[in-house]
Amino acid sequence: MTEHVLDSPLQRARGVIWRYPGPDDSYIIEYDSIDLRTVHMVGVFRPLYVQMLVDDEVTQEAVLRPIIGSMHGLCNRVIERRAV
């Protein structure tokens, strides 16, 4: 599996907008602190499997719908993958 760590503010803001994870890709969005975060699907045209984590514990996970999907929760890491 190829992990792409998105740790700059611009990389975190972009996420997977206008690109899509390959079958073995994970996009990992790292934050320095635990806070309320929102993941949106604007500009993403295929479903994504998204996990929100606090440290290494998954607090939320969902398959988000293209364009209109979103989720909101406490986390310090978000992992985005191709939905199966």
C-alpha positions as CSV (number, residue, x, y, z in Angstrom):
1,M,0.0,0.0,0.0
2,T,1.3,3.5,-0.9
3,E,0.7,6.1,1.8
4,H,0.6,9.8,0.8
5,V,1.0,12.0,3.9
6,L,-0.6,15.4,3.4
7,D,0.9,17.5,6.2
8,S,1.1,21.1,4.8
9,P,-2.0,23.4,5.0
10,L,-2.4,23.5,1.2
11,Q,-2.1,19.7,0.9
12,R,-4.6,19.2,3.8
13,A,-7.1,21.6,2.2
14,R,-6.8,19.9,-1.2
15,G,-7.0,16.3,0.0
16,V,-8.0,14.2,-3.0
17,I,-9.8,17.0,-4.8
18,W,-9.4,16.5,-8.6
19,R,-7.5,13.2,-8.1
20,Y,-8.6,9.8,-6.9
21,P,-6.7,7.2,-4.9
22,G,-5.4,4.2,-6.8
23,P,-6.4,0.7,-5.6
24,D,-3.5,0.6,-3.1
25,D,-3.3,4.3,-2.2
26,S,-4.1,5.9,1.2
27,Y,-4.1,9.7,1.6
28,I,-3.3,10.5,5.2
29,I,-4.1,14.0,6.5
30,E,-2.1,14.7,9.7
31,Y,-2.9,17.5,12.2
32,D,-0.9,18.6,15.3
33,S,-3.9,18.6,17.6
34,I,-7.3,16.9,18.2
35,D,-10.0,19.2,17.0
36,L,-13.4,19.3,15.2
37,R,-12.7,18.7,11.5
38,T,-14.9,18.4,8.4
39,V,-14.3,16.2,5.3
40,H,-16.2,17.2,2.2
41,M,-16.5,15.7,-1.2
42,V,-16.7,18.9,-3.3
43,G,-14.6,18.3,-6.4
44,V,-14.4,14.5,-5.7
45,F,-16.4,12.5,-8.4
46,R,-16.2,9.0,-7.0
47,P,-17.1,7.6,-3.5
48,L,-14.3,7.6,-0.9
49,Y,-13.9,5.4,2.2
50,V,-12.9,7.9,5.0
51,Q,-11.8,7.3,8.5
52,M,-11.3,9.9,11.3
53,L,-8.9,8.9,14.0
54,V,-7.7,10.2,17.4
55,D,-4.1,9.0,17.6
56,D,-4.5,5.4,16.3
57,E,-8.2,4.9,17.3
58,V,-10.8,5.1,14.6
59,T,-13.6,7.4,15.9
60,Q,-15.7,7.5,12.7
61,E,-15.7,5.8,9.3
62,A,-18.0,6.1,6.3
63,V,-18.2,5.8,2.6
64,L,-18.9,9.3,1.4
65,R,-20.9,10.0,-1.7
66,P,-19.4,12.0,-4.6
67,I,-19.9,15.8,-4.6
68,I,-22.4,15.9,-1.7
69,G,-20.9,13.7,1.0
70,S,-19.4,15.1,4.2
71,M,-18.6,14.1,7.7
72,H,-17.6,16.0,10.8
73,G,-15.9,15.0,14.0
74,L,-13.0,15.1,16.5
75,C,-9.8,13.8,15.1
76,N,-6.1,14.5,14.5
77,R,-5.8,12.2,11.5
78,V,-8.0,11.5,8.5
79,I,-7.4,8.6,6.1
80,E,-9.0,8.7,2.6
81,R,-9.1,5.6,0.4
82,R,-10.8,4.4,-2.7
83,A,-14.2,2.9,-1.8
84,V,-14.5,-0.8,-2.6
